[in-house]
């Protein structure tokens, strides 16, 4: 019998589109992972798990990312916007309405 897989607990799950329509965002994805780690958010009670995703279905607004459990969708991402998201949303729990198109009031 094999051991069950395990994963460290996390508070938020960020899924960034890395599909062809969004421009194959691996450099931006890797940058987000590095920013989360540099902010100390890759472990512990406030951890943010960052994963790449295929098409999220909103290609014209790409690059895009959805953050759970809030269900916040960010669009037209770049390095500056990722800095803001890590600081305000991931660190302080305040989704950025001006960068999102769904899931914020």
Secondary structure in CASP SS format (residue, H / E / C, confidence):
PFRMAT SS
TARGET T0000
AUTHOR 0000-0000-0000
METHOD secondary structure of the structure
MODEL  1
X C 1.00
X C 1.00
X C 1.00
X C 1.00
X C 1.00
X C 1.00
X C 1.00
X C 1.00
X C 1.00
X C 1.00
X C 1.00
X E 1.00
X E 1.00
X E 1.00
X E 1.00
X E 1.00
X E 1.00
X C 1.00
X C 1.00
X H 1.00
X H 1.00
X H 1.00
X C 1.00
X C 1.00
X C 1.00
X H 1.00
X H 1.00
X H 1.00
X H 1.00
X H 1.00
X H 1.00
X H 1.00
X H 1.00
X H 1.00
X H 1.00
X H 1.00
X H 1.00
X H 1.00
X C 1.00
X C 1.00
X C 1.00
X C 1.00
X C 1.00
X C 1.00
X C 1.00
X C 1.00
X C 1.00
X E 1.00
X E 1.00
X E 1.00
X E 1.00
X E 1.00
X E 1.00
X C 1.00
X C 1.00
X C 1.00
X C 1.00
X C 1.00
X H 1.00
X H 1.00
X H 1.00
X C 1.00
X C 1.00
X C 1.00
X E 1.00
X E 1.00
X E 1.00
X E 1.00
X C 1.00
X C 1.00
X C 1.00
X E 1.00
X E 1.00
X E 1.00
X C 1.00
X C 1.00
X C 1.00
X C 1.00
X H 1.00
X H 1.00
X H 1.00
X H 1.00
X H 1.00
X H 1.00
X H 1.00
X H 1.00
X H 1.00
X H 1.00
X H 1.00
X H 1.00
X H 1.00
X C 1.00
X C 1.00
X C 1.00
X C 1.00
X C 1.00
X H 1.00
X H 1.00
X H 1.00
X E 1.00
X E 1.00
X E 1.00
X C 1.00
X C 1.00
X C 1.00
END
